C-alpha cells in the first residue's frame, strides 16, 4: 500500500505540472512531481478533515486519484490538438561530457549514501519527537488532525503556550501521517524522497538556464552544503521547507528571465507550499511579491500579479481558516509595535553574519556568493544582470532578520534561536545562491564555450538570444 501511495503521489504531482506547462524539461517535471504531489495531498487531507471525513487510506487515495484524473484531463485537453509523432531522423546522442559525468556521479553517490543513512536511522531529533513525527503518528491512528487527543489543554498543559507545535504549518505533520496511514514503519521516507527530488528539480531548472556542466557543478556544491545535507536525513522541517522556498524563488527568477507565465505559476505554487511547510517562509513570498509587482506594473500585466498572489497566499490563508474552525491557537510571540533595541539588533546581525561565513555549516556557499557579486558587478550595474534574483535574496534575508527582531523570545533564549533555528533557516538560501552563481553573466561566459564543446549543444547565451529574438 505504501509503494502504491507514493507512486500515486508522484503521478498526482506530474499531472499538476503537466497541466500547467509543457515548456519545462522532463527532468524538471520528474523532480517537481513528488514535491508538488505531496503538497497537494496534504492540502487535500486537511480539506477532508475540515469537512469531517476520516483520514484513512481509502479517503486519501480516492482524493489523489480524483485529482490526478482531473489534472490529467486538463493536460490532454490542452495538448490533443498539437500531438505529433516524434521526429527521430536527426536524433543523435550528445558527445560524452566528462566534466559533467564526474560531477553527476559524485552527486548520485552522495545522494545514495544520504538516502541510505536517512532510511537506516530512526527518528531521533527532538523537534520531530516532540512535534512533527509524533503529531503525524497520532493523526494516522486517530484519523483526524483538528480533533487530535493531544490538542487537549488538560492533557498537555503547555499546549497553548508561546512556540507551541500546535500552530506550526501542517505540511510536514500531515505528510508523515500520510505514510503512517499507508503502513510505513517510519516517516523518514518523506524527507528522503523530498531531498532526492529536490536535487533533481534544482539540476533540471539550472540546466535549462546555465547548461549541463554548470548545472552539475552547482548541484554538486548545493548537495554537499555540510549542515544542510546533515539535516536532510533527519525528520525536521527545515530541508523540506528549503526545497519549496528556494525552488519558488528560482522559478520566479526564471520567469523574469524568460517572460513565460508558466514559470511564474510554478513559482507561485512552490512559494505557497513554502508557507504550508513553515509560516516564516512569508519572507520569501514577500520578496518575490515585490519583484512581481514591479514587473506587473512595468508591463501592465496585472493578471500576473493576481495569479501569483492567489497561488502564494491561498495555502496560508486556508491554514488560518482551519485553525479558527478547529480552535487551534497559541500565545503569540510577535511584537506588533515598532521599537528600537540596539543591542538586540546588533546581536541578530552579528549572529547571522557569523552563520553565513561559517564554512563548517555552509561550506563555500556564501563566500562564492560574495565573490560572484564582486566579479559580476559591472554587468549588475550596467545590464541589470540577475538583478531580480539578487534583490530577492537580499530582501528575503533582510525580512528574516526583521522577523527575528520583532519576536518576543518567551519560550527560549534569543541566542539559542539564532544559533539553531536561524542556522537551519539559512538552508533556504544555499540552493538560491548556487543557482545565482551558475546563472550570472560572468560565470556563463566562462563556461558556455566549454559546455558547447563538450556537449555539442547550444550555449545558454545562444538559447537566451534566440528566445529574446522570437
C-alpha positions in Angstrom: 0.0 0.0 0.0 2.8 2.4 0.8 4.6 1.9 -2.5 1.2 2.3 -4.3 0.5 5.5 -2.4 3.9 7.0 -3.2 3.6 6.2 -6.9 0.1 7.9 -6.9 1.6 10.9 -5.2 4.2 11.1 -7.9 1.6 10.8 -10.6 -0.6 13.4 -9.0 2.3 15.9 -8.9 3.2 15.0 -12.5 -0.4 15.6 -13.7 -0.4 19.0 -11.9 2.8 20.1 -13.5 1.9 18.9 -17.0 -1.5 20.6 -16.8 0.4 23.9 -16.1 3.1 23.8 -18.7 4.8 21.8 -21.4 7.7 24.3 -21.7 9.9 22.8 -18.9 12.2 19.9 -19.3 11.4 16.3 -18.5 14.0 16.4 -15.7 12.2 19.4 -14.1 8.8 17.6 -14.4 10.2 14.5 -12.8 11.8 16.4 -10.0 8.8 18.6 -9.2 6.3 15.7 -9.4 6.7 14.2 -5.9 7.4 17.6 -4.3 4.1 19.0 -5.7 2.3 15.8 -5.3 2.8 15.5 -1.5 1.9 19.2 -1.1 -1.4 18.8 -2.9 -2.0 15.6 -0.9 -1.6 17.2 2.4 -3.8 20.2 1.4 -6.4 17.6 0.4 -6.1 15.8 3.8 -6.8 19.0 5.6 -9.8 19.7 3.4 -11.2 16.2 4.1 -10.6 16.7 7.8 -12.3 20.1 7.8 -15.5 18.5 6.3 -15.4 15.7 8.8 -14.1 12.9 6.5 -11.9 10.4 8.4 -8.3 10.4 7.2 -7.9 6.8 6.0 -6.0 5.2 3.2 -9.2 4.9 1.2 -10.3 8.5 1.6 -6.9 10.0 0.9 -6.0 7.8 -2.1 -9.5 8.4 -3.5 -8.9 12.1 -3.3 -5.5 11.7 -5.0 -6.9 9.6 -7.8 -9.8 12.1 -8.5 -7.4 15.0 -8.6 -4.9 13.1 -10.8 -7.7 12.3 -13.3 -8.9 15.9 -13.3 -5.5 17.4 -13.9 -4.7 14.7 -16.5 -7.9 15.5 -18.4 -6.9 19.2 -18.3 -3.5 18.3 -19.7 -4.8 16.1 -22.5 -7.3 18.8 -23.5 -4.5 21.3 -23.9 -2.2 19.1 -26.0 -4.6 17.0 -28.1 -4.6 19.5 -31.0 -0.8 19.6 -31.0 0.1 15.9 -30.7 2.7 14.9 -33.2 4.8 11.9 -33.8 8.4 12.3 -32.6 10.8 13.1 -35.4 13.8 10.8 -34.9 15.6 11.5 -38.2 18.0 14.0 -36.8 18.3 12.3 -33.4 21.9 11.8 -32.1 23.4 11.2 -28.8 25.5 14.1 -27.5 29.2 13.7 -27.1 30.2 12.4 -23.6 30.9 15.4 -21.3 33.5 14.1 -18.9 33.3 17.0 -16.5 29.6 16.8 -16.3 29.8 13.0 -15.9 32.2 13.3 -13.0 30.0 15.7 -11.0 26.8 13.7 -11.7 28.5 10.5 -10.5 29.5 12.3 -7.3 26.0 13.7 -6.8 24.4 10.3 -7.3 26.9 8.6 -4.9 26.4 11.3 -2.2 22.7 11.2 -2.5 22.7 7.3 -2.4 24.7 7.5 0.9 22.4 10.2 2.3 19.2 8.4 1.3 20.5 5.2 2.9 21.5 7.0 6.1 18.1 8.7 6.3 16.2 5.4 6.0 18.5 3.4 8.3 18.4 5.5 11.4 15.0 6.1 13.2 13.6 9.5 14.0 15.7 10.9 16.9 15.8 14.7 16.7 13.9 16.4 19.5 11.7 18.7 17.3 10.3 15.7 15.5 9.8 13.6 18.5 8.2 16.5 20.4 6.1 17.6 17.5 6.1 16.7 13.8 6.6 13.0 13.8 4.5 12.4 16.9 1.7 14.5 15.6 1.8 12.7 12.3 1.8 9.3 14.0 -1.2 10.2 16.2 -3.1 11.7 13.3 -2.7 8.3 11.5 -4.0 6.5 14.5 -6.9 8.8 15.2 -7.8 9.6 11.5 -8.1 13.3 12.2 -5.9 16.4 12.7 -8.3 19.0 14.0 -9.6 16.8 16.9 -6.3 15.2 18.0 -6.4 13.9 21.6 -3.1 15.8 22.3 -4.8 19.0 21.4 -6.5 18.9 24.8 -5.1 21.5 27.1 -5.7 19.4 30.2 -3.6 16.7 28.7 -0.8 19.0 27.6 -0.6 22.0 30.0 1.8 24.0 27.8 -0.3 23.3 24.6 -1.3 26.9 24.0 1.9 28.5 25.3 4.3 30.5 23.1 6.2 28.5 20.5 3.8 25.6 20.7 3.9 23.0 17.9 0.1 23.1 17.7 0.2 26.2 15.4 3.1 25.1 13.2 2.2 24.9 9.5 0.8 21.4 8.9 2.5 20.1 5.8 5.3 18.0 7.5 3.0 16.5 10.1 0.4 15.6 7.5 2.9 14.1 5.1 4.2 11.9 8.0 0.6 11.0 8.8 0.1 10.0 5.2 2.9 7.4 5.1 1.9 6.1 8.6 -1.7 5.7 7.4 -0.3 3.6 4.4 1.5 1.3 6.8 5.0 2.8 6.9 7.2 1.9 9.9 9.0 5.2 9.8 8.1 8.6 8.4 11.6 9.2 7.2 10.7 8.1 3.6 9.2 11.6 3.3 12.4 13.7 3.9 14.4 11.1 2.0 12.3 11.4 -1.1 11.8 15.1 -1.0 15.5 15.8 -0.8 16.2 13.4 -3.7 13.5 15.0 -5.9 14.8 18.4 -4.7 18.2 17.7 -6.2 16.6 16.5 -9.5 14.5 19.7 -9.7 17.3 22.0 -8.9 19.5 20.4 -11.5 16.8 20.5 -14.1 15.9 24.2 -13.7 19.5 25.2 -13.5 20.4 23.2 -16.6 17.7 25.0 -18.6 19.4 28.3 -17.9 23.1 27.5 -17.5 23.7 24.3 -19.4 24.8 20.8 -18.4 28.2 21.4 -16.9 27.4 24.4 -14.8 24.1 22.8 -13.6 26.1 19.7 -12.5 28.7 21.8 -10.7 26.1 24.0 -8.9 24.0 21.0 -7.9 27.1 19.2 -6.5 28.1 22.2 -4.3 24.5 22.7 -3.2 24.2 19.0 -2.3 27.4 18.9 -0.2 26.4 22.0 1.9 27.6 20.5 5.2 24.8 21.4 7.7 22.1 21.1 5.0 22.9 17.6 3.9 23.3 16.5 7.6 19.7 17.7 8.3 18.3 16.3 5.1 18.5 12.8 6.6 16.5 14.0 9.7 12.8 14.5 10.2 12.8 18.2 10.9 11.0 20.7 8.7 14.0 22.8 7.6 15.3 21.0 4.5 11.7 20.2 3.3 10.9 23.9 3.7 14.1 24.8 1.8 13.1 22.7 -1.2 9.9 24.8 -1.7 11.2 28.2 -0.7 14.4 28.0 -2.9 12.7 26.5 -5.9 9.9 29.0 -5.7 12.3 31.9 -5.8 14.3 30.3 -8.6 11.2 29.8 -10.8 10.2 33.5 -10.2 13.7 34.4 -11.3 13.4 32.2 -14.4 10.1 33.9 -15.2 11.8 37.3 -15.1 14.5 36.0 -17.5 12.2 34.0 -19.9 9.0 36.1 -19.6 7.0 32.8 -19.6 3.9 32.9 -17.3 4.2 29.1 -16.7 7.4 29.7 -14.7 5.6 32.3 -12.5 2.7 29.9 -11.9 5.2 27.2 -10.8 7.0 29.7 -8.6 3.8 30.9 -7.0 2.7 27.3 -6.3 6.0 26.4 -4.7 6.1 29.6 -2.6 2.5 28.7 -1.4 3.8 25.3 -0.4 6.8 27.0 1.3 4.3 28.7 3.7 2.4 25.4 4.0 5.7 24.0 5.4 6.8 26.9 7.6 5.0 30.2 8.2 8.3 32.1 8.4 8.5 31.3 4.7 6.4 34.5 4.3 9.7 36.4 3.9 10.3 34.6 0.5 6.7 35.3 -0.6 7.2 39.0 0.3 10.5 39.2 -1.6 9.1 37.6 -4.7 5.9 39.7 -4.4 7.9 42.9 -4.7 9.5 41.7 -7.9 6.2 40.5 -9.4 4.5 43.8 -8.5 7.3 45.9 -10.1 7.3 43.7 -13.3 3.5 43.7 -13.5 3.4 47.5 -13.2 6.1 47.9 -15.9 4.4 45.6 -18.4 0.8 46.4 -17.4 0.0 42.7 -16.9 -1.8 42.9 -13.6 -3.1 39.3 -14.3 0.4 38.0 -13.5 0.3 39.6 -10.0 -3.2 38.3 -9.3 -2.3 34.7 -10.3 0.9 34.7 -8.3 -0.7 36.3 -5.2 -3.5 33.7 -5.3 -1.2 30.7 -5.5 1.4 32.0 -3.0 -1.1 33.2 -0.3 -4.0 30.7 -0.6 -2.4 27.8 1.4 -1.5 30.1 4.3 -5.0 31.6 4.3 -6.6 28.2 4.3 -4.4 27.2 7.3 -5.6 30.3 9.2 -9.2 29.4 8.4 -8.7 25.8 9.5 -7.1 26.9 12.8 -10.0 29.2 13.5 -12.6 26.5 12.8 -10.7 23.9 14.8 -9.9 26.2 17.8 -6.2 25.7 17.3 -4.3 28.6 18.9 -1.2 29.5 20.9 0.1 32.5 22.7 1.5 35.0 20.2 5.3 35.6 20.1 5.1 38.5 17.7 5.8 42.1 18.8 3.3 44.1 16.8 4.5 47.6 17.8 7.7 49.2 16.4 10.6 49.7 18.9 14.3 50.3 18.9 16.7 48.0 20.7 20.3 48.5 19.5 21.6 45.5 21.5 19.1 43.1 20.0 19.6 44.5 16.5 23.4 44.1 16.7 23.1 40.6 18.2 20.9 39.4 15.4 23.2 41.0 12.7 26.4 39.5 14.2 24.9 36.0 14.7 23.6 35.9 11.1 26.9 37.1 9.6 28.8 34.6 11.7 26.5 31.8 10.4 26.8 32.8 6.8 30.6 32.9 7.0 30.9 29.6 8.9 32.3 27.2 6.4 31.6 24.3 8.7 27.9 25.0 8.3 27.6 26.2 4.7 30.9 25.4 3.0 31.8 27.8 0.3 28.2 28.9 -0.4 28.2 32.5 0.8 31.9 33.1 0.1 31.1 32.1 -3.5 28.0 34.4 -3.4 30.2 37.4 -2.4 32.8 36.6 -5.0 30.1 36.3 -7.7 28.7 39.7 -6.9 32.2 41.3 -7.0 33.2 39.7 -10.3 29.8 40.4 -11.9 29.4 43.9 -10.5 29.8 45.6 -14.0 27.0 43.5 -15.5 24.8 44.1 -12.5 25.2 47.9 -12.6 25.2 48.3 -16.4 23.0 45.5 -17.6 20.9 44.7 -14.5 22.1 41.1 -14.8 20.2 38.7 -12.5 19.3 41.8 -10.5 15.8 40.5 -9.7 17.2 37.3 -8.2 19.9 39.2 -6.3 17.2 41.6 -4.9 15.0 38.7 -3.8 17.9 37.1 -1.9 18.8 40.4 -0.1 15.1 41.2 0.6 14.3 37.8 2.0 17.4 37.8 4.2 16.7 41.3 5.5 13.0 40.5 6.1 14.0 37.4 8.1 16.3 39.5 10.3 13.4 41.9 10.9 11.2 39.0 11.7 13.7 37.8 14.3 13.9 41.3 15.7 10.1 41.5 16.1 9.8 38.3 18.1 9.3 38.2 21.9 11.5 35.2 23.0 9.3 34.0 25.7 9.9 30.3 25.3 13.7 30.3 24.7 16.8 32.5 24.7 17.4 34.6 21.6 20.9 33.1 21.4 19.6 29.6 21.1 17.1 30.6 18.4 19.8 32.4 16.4 22.3 29.6 16.8 19.9 26.7 15.9 16.7 27.9 14.3 18.2 30.7 12.2 21.1 28.5 11.1 18.6 25.9 9.7 16.6 28.7 8.1 19.7 29.6 6.1 19.3 26.3 4.2 16.8 28.0 2.0 19.4 30.4 0.7 22.0 27.8 -0.2 20.3 26.5 -3.4 19.3 30.0 -4.5 22.9 31.2 -4.1 24.3 28.3 -6.1 21.7 29.0 -8.8 22.7 32.7 -8.8 26.4 31.7 -9.1 25.7 29.5 -12.1 23.4 31.9 -14.0 25.2 35.2 -13.8 26.8 36.7 -16.9 30.4 36.2 -15.9 30.0 32.5 -15.0 28.0 31.8 -18.1 30.7 33.5 -20.3 33.4 31.4 -18.6 31.6 28.1 -19.1 29.4 28.4 -22.1 32.1 27.6 -24.7 33.4 24.7 -22.6 29.8 23.3 -22.3 29.2 23.7 -26.0 32.5 22.0 -26.9 32.0 19.1 -24.5 28.3 18.5 -25.3 27.9 19.7 -28.9 24.9 21.8 -27.7 23.9 25.4 -28.0 25.2 27.6 -25.2 22.9 29.2 -22.6 23.6 32.7 -24.2 22.6 31.4 -27.7 19.4 29.9 -26.3 18.6 33.1 -24.5 19.3 35.3 -27.5 17.1 33.0 -29.7 14.3 33.3 -27.1 14.5 37.1 -27.0 14.6 37.3 -30.8 11.5 35.1 -31.1 
